[in-house]
Amino acid sequence: MLRIASLIYTVASSTLMGIFIVIALTAGYDTLRYVVIAAAVGAVVAIPVSYYIAKAIKEMG
């Protein structure tokens, strides 16, 4: 399951980082500090998301 989760993490982390960066920029936090924080939060949030998606895929088949 770790293999599937790591593959999903590569996609989920870039997607969530992009979403959080867009949210930060839209909210007016347009300095480098806030953009990096938003990207880091997206990378951290992607860890449990990829685990739960991998778990769901494993249970399906």
Backbone as JSON Lines, residues from 0, in Angstrom:
{"i":0,"aa":"M","n":[0.82,-1.18,0.0],"ca":[0.0,0.0,0.0],"c":[0.87,1.26,0.0]}
{"i":1,"aa":"L","n":[2.08,1.15,0.51],"ca":[2.99,2.3,0.53],"c":[3.34,2.75,-0.88]}
{"i":2,"aa":"R","n":[3.47,1.79,-1.79],"ca":[3.77,2.14,-3.18],"c":[2.66,2.97,-3.8]}
{"i":3,"aa":"I","n":[1.44,2.53,-3.62],"ca":[0.29,3.24,-4.18],"c":[0.17,4.61,-3.51]}
{"i":4,"aa":"A","n":[0.34,4.65,-2.21],"ca":[0.23,5.92,-1.49],"c":[1.29,6.92,-1.94]}
{"i":5,"aa":"S","n":[2.5,6.43,-2.21],"ca":[3.55,7.36,-2.65],"c":[3.29,7.87,-4.05]}
{"i":6,"aa":"L","n":[2.73,7.04,-4.91],"ca":[2.36,7.51,-6.24],"c":[1.23,8.53,-6.18]}
{"i":7,"aa":"I","n":[0.26,8.26,-5.35],"ca":[-0.85,9.19,-5.2],"c":[-0.37,10.49,-4.56]}
{"i":8,"aa":"Y","n":[0.6,10.39,-3.66],"ca":[1.13,11.58,-3.0],"c":[1.74,12.55,-4.0]}
{"i":9,"aa":"T","n":[2.42,12.03,-5.0],"ca":[3.04,12.93,-5.98],"c":[2.0,13.78,-6.69]}
{"i":10,"aa":"V","n":[0.86,13.19,-6.99],"ca":[-0.2,13.94,-7.67],"c":[-0.96,14.82,-6.67]}
{"i":11,"aa":"A","n":[-1.3,14.24,-5.53],"ca":[-2.11,14.97,-4.55],"c":[-1.35,16.15,-3.96]}
{"i":12,"aa":"S","n":[-0.06,15.99,-3.72],"ca":[0.69,17.09,-3.12],"c":[0.8,18.28,-4.06]}
{"i":13,"aa":"S","n":[1.08,18.03,-5.31],"ca":[1.18,19.16,-6.24],"c":[-0.18,19.83,-6.44]}
{"i":14,"aa":"T","n":[-1.24,19.04,-6.45],"ca":[-2.58,19.61,-6.59],"c":[-2.95,20.44,-5.37]}
{"i":15,"aa":"L","n":[-2.75,19.88,-4.18],"ca":[-3.12,20.61,-2.97],"c":[-2.22,21.82,-2.73]}
{"i":16,"aa":"M","n":[-0.94,21.71,-3.07],"ca":[-0.07,22.88,-2.94],"c":[-0.55,24.0,-3.86]}
{"i":17,"aa":"G","n":[-0.92,23.65,-5.07],"ca":[-1.44,24.65,-6.0],"c":[-2.72,25.29,-5.51]}
{"i":18,"aa":"I","n":[-3.61,24.48,-4.96],"ca":[-4.88,25.0,-4.43],"c":[-4.62,25.97,-3.28]}
{"i":19,"aa":"F","n":[-3.75,25.57,-2.36],"ca":[-3.46,26.44,-1.21],"c":[-2.72,27.71,-1.61]}
{"i":20,"aa":"I","n":[-1.87,27.62,-2.61],"ca":[-1.19,28.83,-3.09],"c":[-2.19,29.78,-3.73]}
{"i":21,"aa":"V","n":[-3.1,29.26,-4.52],"ca":[-4.13,30.11,-5.14],"c":[-5.0,30.76,-4.07]}
{"i":22,"aa":"I","n":[-5.36,29.99,-3.05],"ca":[-6.16,30.56,-1.95],"c":[-5.39,31.67,-1.25]}
{"i":23,"aa":"A","n":[-4.12,31.46,-0.99],"ca":[-3.31,32.48,-0.32],"c":[-3.2,33.74,-1.17]}
{"i":24,"aa":"L","n":[-2.95,33.57,-2.45],"ca":[-2.83,34.73,-3.33],"c":[-4.15,35.47,-3.47]}
{"i":25,"aa":"T","n":[-5.25,34.74,-3.55],"ca":[-6.56,35.35,-3.67],"c":[-6.93,36.12,-2.41]}
{"i":26,"aa":"A","n":[-6.5,35.61,-1.26],"ca":[-6.79,36.27,0.01],"c":[-5.89,37.48,0.25]}
{"i":27,"aa":"G","n":[-4.94,37.73,-0.63],"ca":[-4.1,38.9,-0.5],"c":[-2.75,38.65,0.15]}
{"i":28,"aa":"Y","n":[-2.45,37.41,0.45],"ca":[-1.15,37.06,1.04],"c":[-0.19,36.76,-0.1]}
{"i":29,"aa":"D","n":[0.41,37.8,-0.66],"ca":[1.19,37.63,-1.87],"c":[2.7,37.77,-1.67]}
{"i":30,"aa":"T","n":[3.15,37.64,-0.44],"ca":[4.6,37.66,-0.21],"c":[5.13,36.23,-0.26]}
{"i":31,"aa":"L","n":[6.43,36.12,-0.43],"ca":[7.07,34.81,-0.55],"c":[6.82,33.95,0.69]}
{"i":32,"aa":"R","n":[6.82,34.57,1.84],"ca":[6.64,33.82,3.09],"c":[5.31,33.07,3.09]}
{"i":33,"aa":"Y","n":[4.24,33.75,2.73],"ca":[2.92,33.12,2.76],"c":[2.74,32.1,1.65]}
{"i":34,"aa":"V","n":[3.35,32.32,0.52],"ca":[3.27,31.36,-0.57],"c":[3.99,30.07,-0.19]}
{"i":35,"aa":"V","n":[5.14,30.19,0.45],"ca":[5.88,29.0,0.88],"c":[5.12,28.27,1.98]}
{"i":36,"aa":"I","n":[4.52,29.01,2.9],"ca":[3.72,28.38,3.96],"c":[2.54,27.63,3.35]}
{"i":37,"aa":"A","n":[1.87,28.25,2.38],"ca":[0.73,27.59,1.73],"c":[1.17,26.32,1.02]}
{"i":38,"aa":"A","n":[2.31,26.35,0.37],"ca":[2.83,25.16,-0.31],"c":[3.18,24.07,0.7]}
{"i":39,"aa":"A","n":[3.78,24.45,1.81],"ca":[4.14,23.46,2.84],"c":[2.9,22.83,3.46]}
{"i":40,"aa":"V","n":[1.88,23.65,3.7],"ca":[0.63,23.11,4.25],"c":[0.0,22.14,3.27]}
{"i":41,"aa":"G","n":[0.03,22.47,1.98],"ca":[-0.5,21.56,0.97],"c":[0.25,20.24,0.93]}
{"i":42,"aa":"A","n":[1.56,20.29,1.09],"ca":[2.36,19.07,1.09],"c":[2.06,18.21,2.31]}
{"i":43,"aa":"V","n":[1.85,18.85,3.45],"ca":[1.55,18.1,4.68],"c":[0.14,17.52,4.63]}
{"i":44,"aa":"V","n":[-0.81,18.28,4.13],"ca":[-2.2,17.8,4.04],"c":[-2.3,16.63,3.06]}
{"i":45,"aa":"A","n":[-1.44,16.59,2.07],"ca":[-1.48,15.52,1.08],"c":[-1.09,14.17,1.64]}
{"i":46,"aa":"I","n":[-0.39,14.14,2.75],"ca":[0.05,12.86,3.33],"c":[-1.15,12.01,3.76]}
{"i":47,"aa":"P","n":[-2.04,12.51,4.63],"ca":[-3.19,11.67,4.99],"c":[-4.17,11.47,3.83]}
{"i":48,"aa":"V","n":[-4.27,12.45,2.96],"ca":[-5.17,12.31,1.81],"c":[-4.71,11.16,0.93]}
{"i":49,"aa":"S","n":[-3.43,11.08,0.64],"ca":[-2.93,9.99,-0.2],"c":[-3.06,8.65,0.5]}
{"i":50,"aa":"Y","n":[-2.91,8.62,1.81],"ca":[-3.08,7.37,2.55],"c":[-4.53,6.87,2.45]}
{"i":51,"aa":"Y","n":[-5.49,7.77,2.64],"ca":[-6.89,7.36,2.6],"c":[-7.32,6.96,1.19]}
{"i":52,"aa":"I","n":[-6.8,7.62,0.19],"ca":[-7.12,7.23,-1.19],"c":[-6.52,5.86,-1.49]}
{"i":53,"aa":"A","n":[-5.29,5.63,-1.07],"ca":[-4.66,4.32,-1.3],"c":[-5.4,3.22,-0.55]}
{"i":54,"aa":"K","n":[-5.85,3.53,0.65],"ca":[-6.62,2.56,1.42],"c":[-7.92,2.21,0.71]}
{"i":55,"aa":"A","n":[-8.59,3.22,0.18],"ca":[-9.84,2.98,-0.55],"c":[-9.61,2.16,-1.82]}
{"i":56,"aa":"I","n":[-8.52,2.43,-2.51],"ca":[-8.2,1.67,-3.72],"c":[-7.89,0.21,-3.35]}
{"i":57,"aa":"K","n":[-7.18,0.0,-2.26],"ca":[-6.84,-1.36,-1.85],"c":[-8.09,-2.14,-1.46]}
{"i":58,"aa":"E","n":[-9.02,-1.47,-0.8],"ca":[-10.26,-2.15,-0.4],"c":[-11.15,-2.48,-1.58]}
{"i":59,"aa":"M","n":[-11.05,-1.72,-2.66],"ca":[-11.88,-1.97,-3.85],"c":[-11.44,-3.22,-4.59]}
{"i":60,"aa":"G","n":[-10.17,-3.5,-4.59],"ca":[-9.72,-4.62,-5.41],"c":[-8.82,-5.49,-4.74]}
